[in-house]
Amino acid sequence: MSICYLILIALYIIGFVLGDSVACGEPFDTEEENLQTEGLIRQGTIEDWRCSVVGMALYFFRMAGALWWVMLTVAWFLNAGLKWGSEALESSYMHAIVWTVSAIQTVLVIVFKKIEGDIYSGVCYVGLWDSHTLLKFEVVPLVIYHGIGLIALIAGLVSFVRVRNEQSKAGAKTDKLESLMIRIGLFSILYLGPALCSIGMSIYEWMHMDSWMTHWQERACRDEVLKETWHLPCRQPGLVNPIQDKPWMAFYMTKYVALFVTAAFSGTWVWVPKTFATWRHVYHKLSGRSESTRLNSSHITISYAVFCLKKKTKKKNKKHLPLLYFLPLFKPHNILDK
């Protein structure tokens, strides 16, 4: 999930660095002497491979990230509510579902030629200039995926509370379960907040896109410079633009910031020491460097044994040592309980 959003943000950064070269085409050649051509926004074309690849990748990983949210919440519910173990929650099935569904959606986008250029971010995506495409290929899937995930999350938390109450009545410790519930709740709030904001922005854009297009045409046909350049006809009479519904820059800024914040908080679930230790181990393997030999919590048994041996060496002149002195060598868990 976090990797999907990481790739998503990396593609947006690449598009921003490249400027309009991906989202917009070059001025076309013409033999007319009095005709001045300009570059146009790419819409529904697959001729430029950069626009097609960026659009496909963005849409694929956006849908995959939302689907991984569904898989995560469903796994929590199955574990707490239906008592499924780690053996039953086979990750290969989840991978198959996520990648297959995302691939099918991406293929449909390519077949129907729905990838379009974004003049603000410099990338190509789906539903930027067509309200029907935005509704069918982005709004509806994202609402369904996050709706299913929210229902599974609520059901899972209710199941976790019930399990905690049962364990509490039985006199068992519930510290680990409570910490897990807090972690799930915190992650869900951090992820769902910006994610739902991003979906809300898409819904708002879908509701107003047609009127925004009409406003632009009515404004361009009344502008002296644009009128001579584009020769656009006015649909409404009068010298004043009757359509006042227009997009505002703060909307697009909020839309992109919400997406970036969603990507940032999607990785909070794996922000644990074990994850960093795993990546550090992979880095040392790839670089051929030996890992640090410093003692940490995972070497508590060995470190305590070495400590005792050193103490024994220093006190070797003593004939007898108390029996309790050597007990930590055979029961290291006593240290972990403190």
N, C-alpha and C positions, 0 to 999 in steps of 0.2 A: 504493500500500500504506500509506504513512504517512498519507495524507489519510483513508483509510478508518478507521484507528484513531484519528485525531484527531477525526473526527466521532463515533465511538463514545464516546470519553471526554467530549466536549462534551454528548452526550445524557445520560450518567450524571450529569454535574454539574447539568444542568437538572432532572433528576428529583429529585436530592437537594435542590435549592433549593425546588422546588414541594412537597416533603413527600409526603403520602399522597394528594394530590388526583388524581394520575394513576393510581396503582396501586389505589386503593380507591374504591369508589362511595359516594354519599351515602345516608343512611338512607332507606328507601323509605316512602312514605306509606301509612297504613292508617287505617281507620275504627274499629278496635277500641280501646276506651278503656284496657283493661288490658294492652295489648301495646306494649312498648317496642322500637322497631326500632333497628338499628345498621348502620353502613356495612360492606359486605362487600368482600373482595378480588375484583377482576375476574378471571374465569376463563372463557376461551373465548367472550367476547362481543366484538362489534364495534360496540356501540351508542355507546360513548364514543370520539369521534374521536381524542382525545389519546392514550389508551392504545393504540389501534390504530396510529396513526402512529409513535409512539415504538417500539413493539414491532417494527413492520415495518422501520423504519430501523436499529434495533440489530441485528436478525437479518441484514438485507441486507448491512450493512457489515462485520459479523463474518465472514460467509462470504466476502465479497469480499476482505477482508484476508488470509484464509487461502489463497484462490485466487491472489492476487498473489504469495504466497510460492512457490507451485508454479510460476507463470510465470517467476519470477526464477531459480529453480534449474534449471528446464528450459532456459532461455536460456543459462545458464552451461555446461551440459552440451553443448548443441548447438554452441556456439561453440568449446569446447575439444575435445570428443570427435569431433564430426562435421564440424568445420571450417566451420560455417555462418557466413557473413558478416552484416553489419548489414542488407544488402538482403534476405536470406532471412528474418531475424528481424523480420518485419513486426509492429509494435506494434498495428496495428488488429485483427489476428486475436486477439491476446492480450486486448485490450479486449473484443472481441465474446464471447470464451469466458467471461471473468470476469463481466461484467455479465449475460450471458444465463443462466448457471448460477445465479448469485445471485438473479436475478429469479424463475426457476422455483421455487427453494426457498422464496422468500418468498411466492409465490402459493399454494403448497401449504399453507403455514402458515396463511394467511388462509382458504383454502377449508375446511380441517379445524378452524378456530377453536381454534388452539393457543396463542394469546397470553394470558399471565397476568400478574397484578400481582406485583411484588416489594416486600414490606413493608420490606426493609432499605435498598434503594437508592432506592425511590420510582419506579422505571421499570416498564415492562411488557416482558416477554421471553418466550422459549419454554422450556417444560420446567421450570417452577419448582415445579409442584405435581403433576406426572404423570411418573412414572419412564419409562414407555414413550415419551412425547413427548421427554423428555430424551435418551433413547438414540437414537431414530430421527432426530431433527432437529438434534441438536447433537453428541453424542459420536461417532456413526458418521461424519458428514461431516468433522469436524475431524480425527479419527484418519486417515481416508483421505487428506485433503489434506496433512497434515503428514508422513504416511508416504511419499507420492509425492515430496514435496519433499525429504525426507531422503535417499531413494534417489538422486534426481537430483543432490543436492549431493555425495554421496560419489562418484558416477560422474564428476561434473564435476571434483572435486579430483584424482581419480586421473588424469584426462585432462590436467589442467594440469601435474601432476608429470611425466607422460610427455613433454609438449611441452617443459617446461623442461630435462629431461635431454637431449632431442634437440638443442635449441639450444645447450646447454652443450658437448656433444660437437662441434658444428659450429663452436665458437669465437665464437658470437654472444653479445651481452649479454642477460642475463636479469633485470636489475634491475627493470624495469617489470613483468614477469610475476610475479616474486616478491612485489613490493609488492601486486599485484592479488590474489594468493593469500592473503596475510596479511590484506588487507582483507575478502575473502570469508569467511575463517575467523573473523575477529573479529566480523563482523556476524552470522554464523550462530550463534555461541555466545551473543551478547547477545540475539538474538531467540528462539532455540529454548529457552533456559533457562526464562524466564518463561512462554513459550507452552506448553511441555510441562507445566509446573507447573499452569497453568490447566486444561489438558485433564485432567490427573490429578485435579484437584479435581472436575471434572464427572463423571468416572468414579466417584470415591468417593461423590459425592452420589447418583448413579444406583443404586449398590449398596445404599445405606442409606436411601433415601428412603421406601420402604414401611414399614420398621420405625420410622422417625422419625414418620411419620403415626400409626402404631398407638400409639406411646408417648405422643404428644400426646393422642389420644383417651382412652387409659386414665388419663392424669393428669387430664384435664379432667373426666371422669365421676366421679372421686373427690374432686375439690376442691369444697368446700361452696358457694363463691360461683359458680364456673363451672357447677356442676351445676344450680343454681337458674336461672342465666341461660340456658344453652343446652339443658338437659334431654337431655344425651347419655347413651346407654346404655353400660354397660361390657360388653365382649366376654369378658373374663376374670374369674373369680370372685376374691373376696378383697378385703381392705382395702388391700393394698400393690400398687403397680404392678408387674406381673411383667416388663414390657418395660423394660430398662435402657439400650437403645441409643437415644441422643438426640443431636441436633446440638449443637455447641459454637460459641461466638461466634468463637473463633480461626480456625475453619474458614472462615467467611464472610469474615472480614477477609483471610485469606490468598488466598481466591478473587478478591476484588476488587483487592487489591494486585498479584497476578500479572497480572491483565488490564491494569491501569494501567501496570505496568512493561513489559509486552509492547508496549503502544502507544507508550511513550516510546522504547524501543530499536528499534522498527520504522523510525524515521526516521534511524538512524545511517548508512545507506547513502548518503543524500543530504546528510550533514553535511560538505560540501566547499566550498571557497571559490567554486567556479563556481556552486553553487546559490544562495549568498547574493548573489553578484553579479547573478544573474538576477532574484531577487526585488527587489533594490534598483533594478534597471532598470525593472521593472514598476511599482514604487511611484512612481518619478519620472515615469513616463509617465502614470499615473493622477492624480497630484497636479499635473501640469503644471510641475514644477520641473525645472530643468536639472541634469544630473548634474555631479558634481565634476570639475574639470579637472585634478586632481592626477595626477601621473605615477605609473604603477604598472608591474608587470612586463609587462603587455600592450602598453605603449607604449615598450618598451625601445629599439626601433630609432629611433623619433622622438626620444626623450629624449637618446639618445647623439648623434644628429645635431645637435640643438640645442646640446648641450654642446660639440661640436667647432666649430660655427659661432661660438659665443661665444669660444672659445679663439682662433679664427682672427681674430676682430675685435680682441681684445686685442693680438694679435701681428701686426697688419697692417703694422707698420713693418719687419718682417723681409721680406727679399726672397724667401727660399727656405725652404720647410718640408720636413721629411723625408717621403718617400713613405709610410712606415709610419704616419704620423700620420693619414692619411685612409683607411687600409684598413678600420677598423671601420664607416665609412659604407657600404661596399659589401659587407661580410661581417659583419652583425650577429650571425650565429649563433656567432661566436667568443666572444661575451660569454656566451651561454646555456650554452656548454660548460664555462665556468669554475665 
